[in-house]
């Protein structure tokens, strides 16, 4: 199921958390992996680790806020692997604060990284995908972009923005057999949520009907499906992976 052999995937923010699980899952389904992250050492070590497990992979430094690094990585991936079939816009951060106390720099940073970063990466990979007349763009949004959350107006705006962005681009590129979809995770057990106070984690957990945190692998499975031939007729869709937290 979900045979991705011969497909070349770029994952941003790949060295830990959800991005790491997505990269491993795509590789397990046969994809060739360009794992990218802002920290060169971590991501190159991850590329080596995948290769030592018999996968075809390489680590690339890519800062989603830096257009030059995005373009250099896309060129490097094309040089090394010859094509780009899948982009996963995963890199993301949170800088939480109530709106009345939020610093303009925290608003700007979260929008620039989470939303403008996905715009820039998508634009860069679309050139080869349009030529190939095929491709899959998958962006990692959040349940917070669908339902809002107090203290996360910057993060919610960036994640809701990814949904509108993906629906618009889906319409633009459908004629070239490129699909553009979103995965919207709920509460997932990673460094991002481990940084929350225990009381906040418990309160969030009490709102999840399936009564557990999601795992990075739960999110990765949804990405593999959307990247596969089985999802060829799905575009402009938001696939919720939230344990029923928002239905
Ligand atoms: P994480 O553990 O904090 O990992 C984020 C990754 O993004 C890290 O590898 C980080 O690199 C990288 N990154 C940060 N700034 C970057 C930049 N400028 N360019 C490229 N990469 C950069 O987060 P996560 O929990 O796995 O989240 C992954 C995605 O899922 C995010 O978009 C997040 O918003 C979304 N999400 C998470 C949850 C959740 O509950 N965890 C829920 C819904 C959605 P460093 O190691 O250098 O920091």
Boltz pocket constraint, residues with backbone or C-beta under 6 A from the ligand:
constraints:
  - pocket:
      binder: B
      contacts: [[A, 12], [A, 13], [A, 14], [A, 15], [A, 16], [A, 17], [A, 18], [A, 19], [A, 36], [A, 37], [A, 38], [A, 39], [A, 62], [A, 63], [A, 64], [A, 65], [A, 89], [A, 90], [A, 91], [A, 92], [A, 93], [A, 113], [A, 140], [A, 141], [A, 142], [A, 143], [A, 184], [A, 185], [A, 186], [A, 187], [A, 188], [A, 189], [A, 190], [A, 191], [A, 192], [A, 193]]
      max_distance: 6.0
